[in-house]
Amino acid sequence: VDGVLIFQKGKLVLEEYFYGYDQATPHQLRSATKSVVGAVVGAAVAGGAVTLDEPVLPRLGYANVANPDPRKSNLTLRNLLTLQSGLDCDDHVGGSPGGESQLYPTPDWIRVMVDLKVVDTPGTVGRYCTGATFLAGRTVEKATGRSLPDYAQEHLFSPLGIRRADWSWNHALTNADTQFGMISMRPRDMLKFGMLYANAGRWGGKQVLPAAWVRDSLS
């Protein structure tokens, strides 16, 4: 544990840091990055850039994919965000073709994902698959013409008062990324993110994310 913050009854009542960390130090969010990606997708859906149930493959722009399957063609953002992609990906199974250990050494993580076999109809079986979240993020990038970090800053972080200089995020999704696609944020800023969801998507009197998106995200 590198930092502990407790917010209660409108006040930050405890803030402690350990092992060289302090208030200004960004912390690796690891797989909590998935929740950040989900929020950015929600902002893109609210802004009309994408829809939750549209097929994602046409957005990704690959002329062809390995292991073609009609079920793959129907893969949606909803399937990706709920980790029910149906693709042959399970981070909890060693050697899974789409698992993290197989993905990270490759030059194009998205290519690996779209080339996977379909082992279940999307939307029917849940498997923990980090690559599915990468697919969701890249879909938003293609739809908006912007990098996911830049889009996040404008539509999610800036409304929360989170400064661009206070976080880092490599979303290139290639083997050149030694941070494995994760964002690093200050704990105070991650606390704001949690408060946004606790407040049904509102911050400072503004609806940053739709309340319905927050409700569905937590369901």
N, C-alpha and C positions, 0 to 999 in steps of 0.2 A: 504494500500500500504506500503510494507516494504522496497522496493528498486526501484529506477528508473535509468536506464542506456540508454543513447542515443549515437548511433554510426553513424557518418555522415562523408562522404568524407574521409574515411580511418582513422578516429580518434574517440576515445571515448571522446565525448565533454561534457558529463554530467554523473556523478555517485554520487548518493545520497542514504543514508540509514536512516531508521527510526525505532523507537520502539525497540531499542537494537540490531538491525541487523547491520552487517558491511560486508565488502568485503569478509571476510573469512567464513561467516556463510552460510551453505547450507539452501536452502529454499524449502519447500514442493511444488512440481510441480502439485500436484493434477492430474486432468485429462489431463494436458499437457503431462503426462507420456505416454498417448496413442501415441503421436507423436514420442516419444523416442522409444517405442516398434516398431512402424512402420519403423523407420530408422534401427533398429537392424534386423528386418525381411528382409529389403532391402539388408543389408550386407550379410545375410545368403543366399538370393536368388542369389546375385552376386557371392558368393563363391561356388555356386553349391550344398549347403547342402539341400535346399528345392526348390520347384518350386511353383509359385504363384497359379497355378490352379490344383494342385494335391489334392485329398481328404485328410483331416487332421485326420479323425478318426483312420485310421490304424497307424498313427504316435503316437497317444496318448496312445495306449497300453491297453485299457480296453477290456476284453474278451467279455463283453456284455454291452449293454446300454438299459435303459428303453425307452419306447415309440419309438421302432424301426420304421424307415421310410426310404424308398429309397432316399428321398430328403436329409435326414440327412447324409446318406452315401456319398453324393456328395458335402458336405460342404467343401469349399476351403479357403485357406489363403486370397484370394482376397475378398471373401464374408465377412470374419471376419474383415479385415482392413477397408472395406467400411461400416461396421456396417449394412450389409445386410445378416445376418446369417440365417434369416427365423425362428430362434428359438423363443420360447415364453419368450422374454426378452425385457423389456423396462424400463429403469431407471426413466422415467418420468411418469410412471403409478404406483401408490401405489399398493402394493401387487402383482406386476408382479412376476411370479415364478422364473425368472432369474434375477430380479432386484437386485441392490446392497444391499438393506436392507435385502433381503432374502439370499443373497450369503455369506456375511461376517461372520455370526455366525457359519457357517458349517465347518467341519474339512477338506473338500476337495472341493474347489471351482470348480475345473475342472470337478469332478464327477457330481456336480449339473448341470453344463452347458451341458454336453453330454447327460444327462438324460432328458433334457427338451423336450417337444413336439415341433414339427415343425408346425408353423402356417402359413408360407408362403414359397414358393419356394425360396431357397437361391439365392441372387443376384437380387431380384425383389423389395423388400420393405426395406427402411431404418428405423431403430429404434436405439435410443441411448442406447447402451448396453455395459457397462464396461466389463462384463464377456467375450464378444467376443474378446476383446483385450488380456485378460488373456489366452484365448484359443490359440491365435496366438503366444504369447510368449512361452507358454508351448510346442507348436509344434516345435518351433526352438530348444528348450532345448532337446527334444527327438531326433531331427534330428542330432544335433551336439554332444550330450553327455556331454554338459556343461551347467552350470547355465546361465540364460540370462544376469545377471549382469557381469559375467566373460567374456562372449562372447562380450558384449557391450564394455567392457574396451579394449579388444584387437582390435576389428574391427571398433569401432566408436570413443570412447573417446581418446585412446592413439594417434591416428593420429591427433586429434585436440589439443593435448597437455593438456588434462584434466587428472589430477592425481587421482589415485584410492582413495587416502586419503581424497579427497575433495568432495566426494558424498557418499550417502548411499541408498541402495535399497534392501528391503526384497521381494523376489519373490517366497517365499515358497507357497503362495496362499492357506493358511489355516487360521483358526480362531485364531491362535497364533500371527498373524501379526496385530499389532495395527496401522500400517501405511497404511493398506488397499492396498498394492501392489504398492504404489506410490514411485517414486524416489525423493530424495532431492538433489539439486545441487546448487552451488554458482551462483548468477546471471551472473557473467562474463562468466562462462562456458555455461550457457544456451544461452547467447548472441552468443557464438561461434557456438552453434548448429543452431541458427537462421541464422547466416551468411553462414553456410555450405549450407543451402537450398537456400539462396539468390544468392549464387555463383554456383548454379547448381551442387552441390555435390563436389566441389573442395575446398581444403584447403592447403595452402602452396605449391601450384604447383602440388599437388597430388589429383587424383580422388578418394575420400574416398567412395562416393556413386555414382552409375551410374547416369548420367544426366537424362536418361530416367526414372529412378525410382523417382527422385525428381520431374520431370514434371508430372508423373502420380499421385504422392502423393498429388500434389497441384491442381489436376484437379477436 
